[in-house]
Amino acid sequence: MKVLAGVLLGSSMALAALTLLRLRAKRDQSWHSGLPVFKLKNNDGMEVHISVFGAAILKVLVPDKRGSRADVVLGYGTVEEYERASPCTYFGVVVGRVANRIANARFTLDGTEYPLLANDGPNSLHGGLKGLHKRVWEGRLIHGEDFEVVQLHYTSPGGEEGFPGTLHVSVTYLLSRDANELTTRIVATTDEATPVNIAQHSYFNLGGHSSGSILGHKLRLLGADHFTPVSTALVPTGEIAPVEGTPFDFTAADPETSLPAHSIGSRIEQVPGAAPGGYDHNFVLFGMGPQARILTKNGMASEKPKLAATLVDPVSGRAMDLFTTAPGVQFYSGNFLDGTSVGKGGVKYGKHAGLCLETQGFPNAINEPAFPSVVLQPQEKYEHEIVYRFYNV
């Protein structure tokens, strides 16, 4: 890992020892078939495809308990569809500058009010109409003996989508050569105070992207004994509430197997809210509860990723552990998928065809003083790390 850390920090000695491919594209260029897709493969049958458009994860192929591989993330079959998708599904992309919702599409920072474009009812969602998910990034592929890496970079100029400050963002995807483990590292710096909350928005279905509903998947959210209730517009009310005795309690493990105790569908009908219903809520991780604001530093809960979630598909036997440095995770059960999004292989993604576990700062934190701050200062560095570890049970 010492050598790897050197690579990720740009060590010239480490980079000189690697086969390097660097590809550049105009940042405002529309997606077309000429833009590169990076393919990462390891020795254990895992394969990951990454695009420079939206820094998106296009495919994740992993074996099941019988050795049969399946693509376990939802996505489109052609590159053009990522550009023109309407409504935007955010399949696999990196979202920001500010992931999730900002209430009433505005915020005040250092006495200045910043109006944003409302693209989710009255609210701003995932950085606006043309946030990081609609940008073409610079990218390079690095082949190493113990890993394969894709590094992506995008510079968001001051004022883009209404946000202050020039933001330099890098996303690194690292696939271990001898373990089915994908690490995502997001780093950002700014020249002016600005809100930053960048998330990876993959939809998972461990049975395979075309296998149907995820309601039978079992989920455990470790230490997530509090969540942030939402209004009818799916914006947090500002409360940090306990999950005990509610359908939001995913903290339990089966005492015999240590696997998650609750399936996603077992209590989904009890989740309050208007149609289409389901889960679309932020959970407070690592037992921080109402103390999350004072326990986070530079927007993160820890310097190194900690186990936050375990997801299991009992049918295929595939399982995924999710590790993160972030203080929250948005669990979204694919409620708004309605069959109109046609994905890879012509598959129509219906309701609950996939789920998202978006590690993040809290939604609307820029307008909620009780939430951990998402303001990045010029002398600071935003560092968000996520690890997806796949295995079979």
C-alpha positions in Angstrom: 0.0 0.0 0.0 3.0 2.4 0.5 3.7 2.2 -3.3 0.1 2.6 -4.1 -0.2 5.7 -1.9 2.7 7.1 -3.9 0.9 6.5 -7.2 -2.3 8.1 -6.0 -0.3 11.1 -4.8 1.4 11.5 -8.1 4.8 10.2 -7.2 7.0 10.6 -10.3 9.1 7.6 -9.4 6.1 5.3 -9.1 4.5 6.5 -12.2 7.6 6.0 -14.3 7.5 2.3 -13.5 3.9 2.0 -14.9 2.5 1.7 -18.3 0.6 5.0 -18.8 -2.1 6.0 -21.1 -3.4 9.6 -21.0 -6.4 10.7 -22.9 -7.9 14.2 -23.0 -11.3 15.5 -24.2 -12.9 18.9 -24.3 -14.9 19.3 -21.1 -18.1 20.5 -22.7 -18.0 18.1 -25.6 -21.1 15.9 -25.9 -20.7 12.2 -25.3 -20.1 10.2 -28.5 -18.7 6.8 -29.3 -15.2 8.2 -29.8 -14.7 9.0 -26.0 -12.7 6.3 -24.2 -14.0 3.7 -21.8 -11.4 2.3 -19.5 -11.6 -1.5 -18.7 -10.1 -2.8 -15.5 -9.7 -6.5 -14.8 -8.3 -8.6 -12.0 -7.3 -12.2 -11.4 -10.5 -13.1 -9.5 -12.9 -12.6 -12.3 -13.9 -9.0 -11.6 -14.1 -6.4 -14.4 -15.0 -2.8 -14.1 -15.7 -0.3 -17.0 -15.2 3.4 -16.4 -16.2 6.3 -18.7 -14.8 9.8 -18.9 -18.4 11.1 -19.2 -19.6 11.8 -15.7 -16.7 9.7 -14.3 -19.2 6.9 -14.5 -19.0 3.3 -13.5 -20.6 1.6 -16.5 -20.2 -2.1 -15.6 -19.1 -4.2 -12.7 -18.8 -7.9 -13.5 -18.4 -10.2 -10.5 -18.8 -14.0 -10.1 -21.5 -15.6 -8.0 -21.0 -18.7 -5.7 -21.0 -21.0 -8.7 -18.5 -18.8 -10.6 -21.0 -17.3 -13.0 -20.3 -13.7 -13.7 -23.0 -11.0 -13.9 -23.0 -7.2 -14.3 -24.3 -5.9 -10.9 -24.8 -2.2 -11.7 -27.6 -0.7 -13.8 -26.6 1.4 -16.8 -27.3 2.2 -20.4 -26.2 0.1 -23.4 -24.8 3.0 -25.5 -22.7 5.9 -24.6 -25.1 8.4 -26.2 -27.8 7.5 -23.7 -25.9 8.8 -20.8 -25.9 12.2 -22.5 -29.5 12.4 -23.5 -31.2 10.4 -20.7 -34.4 12.1 -19.6 -35.4 12.1 -16.9 -31.8 11.8 -15.6 -31.3 8.6 -13.7 -27.7 9.2 -12.7 -26.7 5.6 -13.4 -23.2 5.1 -12.1 -22.1 8.7 -12.4 -20.3 11.0 -9.9 -22.7 13.7 -8.8 -21.9 17.2 -7.4 -20.6 19.7 -6.7 -23.3 19.1 -4.1 -24.9 15.7 -4.2 -28.5 15.2 -3.1 -30.9 18.1 -2.5 -30.5 21.8 -1.6 -33.8 23.1 -0.4 -35.5 25.8 -2.6 -32.4 25.8 -4.8 -30.5 28.5 -2.9 -28.1 28.9 0.0 -26.3 31.7 1.8 -22.5 31.6 2.4 -20.5 34.4 4.1 -23.4 36.8 3.8 -24.0 36.2 0.0 -27.0 34.4 -1.3 -26.4 32.0 -4.2 -29.5 31.1 -6.3 -29.3 27.7 -8.1 -31.3 26.2 -10.9 -34.2 24.1 -9.5 -34.2 20.7 -11.2 -36.1 18.7 -8.7 -39.4 20.5 -8.0 -38.3 23.6 -6.1 -35.0 22.1 -5.1 -31.5 21.7 -6.6 -30.5 18.1 -7.1 -27.1 16.5 -7.6 -25.3 19.8 -8.6 -27.8 21.0 -11.2 -28.8 20.2 -14.7 -25.2 20.0 -15.9 -23.3 19.1 -12.8 -20.3 16.8 -12.6 -22.4 13.9 -14.0 -22.8 15.7 -17.4 -19.1 16.7 -17.8 -16.4 15.1 -19.8 -13.4 14.5 -17.6 -9.7 14.0 -18.4 -8.6 10.5 -17.8 -5.7 8.1 -17.7 -5.3 4.4 -17.1 -2.5 3.0 -15.0 -1.5 -0.7 -15.1 0.4 -1.9 -12.0 1.5 -5.3 -10.8 -1.0 -5.4 -7.8 -3.7 -3.1 -9.1 -5.2 -1.2 -12.1 -6.2 2.4 -11.7 -8.2 5.0 -13.6 -7.6 8.6 -12.6 -10.0 11.3 -13.8 -9.9 15.1 -13.4 -12.3 17.9 -14.0 -12.0 21.7 -13.3 -15.3 23.3 -12.5 -15.0 27.1 -13.1 -16.3 29.6 -10.6 -20.1 30.2 -11.2 -20.7 26.9 -12.9 -24.3 25.8 -12.0 -24.4 28.8 -9.6 -21.6 27.7 -7.2 -18.8 30.0 -6.1 -15.1 29.2 -6.6 -13.1 27.3 -9.1 -13.2 23.6 -8.0 -10.5 21.1 -9.0 -11.9 17.6 -8.7 -10.1 14.2 -9.1 -11.7 10.8 -9.0 -9.5 7.7 -8.7 -10.9 4.2 -9.3 -8.6 1.4 -8.1 -9.2 -2.3 -8.7 -7.2 -4.7 -6.7 -5.4 -7.4 -8.8 -6.0 -10.3 -6.4 -9.2 -9.2 -4.5 -12.7 -8.3 -5.8 -12.4 -4.8 -4.3 -13.0 -1.5 -6.0 -11.8 1.7 -4.3 -13.1 5.1 -5.2 -11.2 8.2 -4.0 -12.6 11.7 -4.6 -10.4 14.7 -3.9 -11.3 18.4 -4.4 -9.7 21.8 -3.8 -11.1 25.3 -4.2 -9.9 28.9 -4.5 -13.0 30.3 -2.7 -15.2 29.0 0.1 -17.9 26.8 -1.5 -20.1 23.8 -0.6 -18.8 20.4 -1.7 -20.5 17.1 -1.2 -19.5 14.7 -4.0 -21.0 11.2 -4.3 -20.8 8.0 -6.4 -24.3 7.2 -7.7 -24.2 3.5 -8.8 -27.3 1.4 -8.7 -26.6 -2.1 -7.5 -28.5 -5.3 -8.1 -26.3 -8.2 -6.9 -28.5 -10.7 -8.8 -27.4 -8.9 -12.0 -28.7 -5.7 -13.6 -31.3 -7.6 -15.5 -32.5 -9.9 -12.7 -35.5 -7.8 -11.5 -36.3 -6.4 -8.1 -33.9 -5.8 -5.2 -36.6 -6.1 -2.6 -35.3 -9.6 -1.6 -31.8 -8.3 -1.0 -30.8 -8.1 2.6 -29.2 -4.9 4.0 -27.3 -3.9 7.1 -26.3 -0.4 7.9 -23.7 -0.6 10.6 -24.0 2.0 13.4 -26.8 3.8 11.5 -28.9 4.2 14.6 -30.2 7.6 13.4 -31.4 9.0 10.2 -32.6 12.4 8.8 -36.4 12.4 8.3 -37.6 14.2 5.1 -40.4 16.5 4.0 -42.8 15.6 1.2 -40.2 17.1 -1.1 -37.6 14.6 0.1 -35.6 17.3 1.8 -34.4 16.7 5.4 -36.5 18.5 8.0 -33.4 19.2 10.1 -34.1 16.5 12.7 -31.7 13.7 13.4 -34.0 10.9 14.6 -33.5 7.4 16.1 -34.3 4.5 13.8 -35.3 2.1 16.6 -38.8 0.8 16.2 -39.2 2.1 12.7 -38.8 0.6 9.2 -35.5 2.6 9.0 -33.8 0.3 11.4 -31.2 -1.8 9.3 -28.7 -2.2 12.1 -29.5 -5.8 13.0 -27.6 -8.9 11.9 -28.9 -12.5 12.0 -27.5 -14.0 15.2 -26.8 -17.4 13.5 -25.2 -16.2 10.2 -24.1 -12.6 11.1 -25.6 -11.6 7.7 -28.1 -8.7 7.5 -31.3 -9.5 9.3 -33.8 -7.5 7.2 -34.7 -7.7 3.6 -35.3 -4.4 1.8 -38.9 -5.3 1.0 -39.9 -6.6 4.4 -41.0 -3.2 5.7 -40.9 -0.9 2.7 -44.7 -0.5 2.7 -44.4 1.0 6.2 -42.1 3.8 5.0 -44.1 7.1 5.3 -44.4 9.4 2.3 -46.2 10.1 -0.9 -46.0 7.9 -4.1 -43.9 6.2 -5.3 -42.9 5.5 -1.7 -39.9 3.5 -0.6 -36.6 4.5 0.9 -34.8 7.7 -0.2 -33.3 8.7 3.1 -29.9 9.7 4.6 -28.6 7.5 7.4 -26.2 8.8 10.0 -23.3 6.4 10.1 -20.9 5.0 12.8 -23.1 5.8 15.8 -22.5 9.5 15.5 -26.3 10.4 15.8 -27.0 14.0 16.8 -23.3 14.6 17.5 -22.4 14.1 13.9 -21.6 17.8 13.3 -18.9 18.0 16.0 -17.5 14.5 15.3 -16.8 15.2 11.6 -13.6 16.9 10.3 -13.4 18.5 6.9 -16.8 17.0 6.1 -15.6 13.4 6.8 -16.3 11.0 9.7 -12.8 9.3 9.5 -9.5 9.5 7.7 -9.7 5.8 6.7 -12.8 4.0 5.3 -14.8 2.1 7.8 -17.4 -0.6 7.2 -20.8 1.1 6.8 -23.0 -1.4 5.0 -23.4 -5.0 4.0 -25.7 -6.0 1.1 -26.5 -9.6 0.3 -28.5 -11.3 -2.5 -29.7 -14.6 -1.1 -30.4 -16.0 -4.5 -27.0 -15.6 -6.2 -25.0 -15.6 -3.0 -23.3 -12.4 -4.0 -22.5 -10.0 -1.2 -21.0 -6.5 -1.0 -19.4 -4.7 1.9 -19.3 -0.9 1.6 -16.6 1.1 3.4 -16.5 4.9 3.5 -15.0 7.9 5.2 -18.3 9.9 4.9 -20.7 10.6 7.8 -23.8 9.6 5.9 -25.3 7.2 3.3 -28.3 7.9 1.2 -30.2 4.6 0.8 -32.4 4.8 -2.3 -34.5 1.8 -3.3 -35.0 2.8 -6.9 -38.5 4.1 -6.3 -38.7 6.3 -9.4 -37.6 3.7 -11.9 -40.8 2.9 -13.9 -39.7 0.9 -16.9 -39.2 3.8 -19.2 -35.4 3.6 -18.8 -34.0 1.0 -21.2 -30.6 -0.2 -20.1 -27.9 -2.6 -21.2 -29.2 -5.4 -23.4 -32.6 -3.7 -23.9 -33.6 -4.3 -20.3 -36.4 -2.1 -19.0 -35.6 -1.1 -15.5 -38.8 -1.1 -13.4 -39.4 0.0 -9.9 -36.8 -1.3 -7.4 -34.6 -2.7 -10.2 -31.6 -1.4 -8.4 -30.6 0.4 -5.2 -28.1 3.1 -4.3 -25.9 3.4 -1.3 -24.5 6.9 -1.8 -22.0 7.8 0.9 -22.1 11.6 1.4 -22.4 14.6 3.6 -26.0 15.2 4.8 -28.5 16.5 2.2 -29.2 20.2 2.4 -26.4 20.6 5.0 -25.5 24.0 3.6 -28.9 25.2 5.0 -29.0 23.2 8.2 -26.7 24.4 11.0 -27.2 21.2 13.0 -25.7 19.0 10.2 -22.0 18.5 9.5 -20.6 21.3 7.5 -20.0 20.8 3.8 -18.2 24.1 3.2 -14.8 23.7 1.8 -12.3 26.5 2.4 -9.3 27.4 0.1 -6.7 26.0 2.5 -8.6 22.7 2.9 -8.8 19.5 0.9 -12.0 17.5 0.4 -11.2 13.8 0.6 -13.9 11.1 0.3 -13.0 7.5 0.0 -15.3 4.5 -0.8 -14.5 0.8 -1.0 -16.8 -1.8 -2.6 -15.8 -5.3 -1.6 -17.5 -8.2 -3.4 -17.7 -11.8 -2.2 -20.0 -14.8 -1.9 -21.9 -16.2 1.1 
